[in-house]
């Protein structure tokens, strides 16, 4: 039987929304095994002097539950 869990995480980048997503997944994968899917929930940014200064993402990550470790 396959069991999945979904968690919502937030991340940021000074480069782009894409980079924020990639960096957030990379950071989450350091402590969460078996990541399988990502869903972008929201994208926002802060603006300074008429330009975007930081990009923020809310993403939902899906990962498989490892029954062998139970």
C-alpha positions, 0 to 999 in steps of 0.5 A: 500500500502506498501512503502519501503525506502533504505539507505546506512550506514557504520559501524565498529568493532574491533571484526569482520565483522559480529559484525560490521554488527550487531552493525551498525544495532543496532545503526540504529534501535535506530532512524529508525523504521520498519527495514526489510532487510539488504544487505552487499555492501562492507567489508574492514579492516585496518591492523596493524602489519600484523593483522586486527585492524578494520573491516568496512562494507557498508550496505544497510538497508530497512525499511517500511514507516509508513503512520500512522505518516503522 
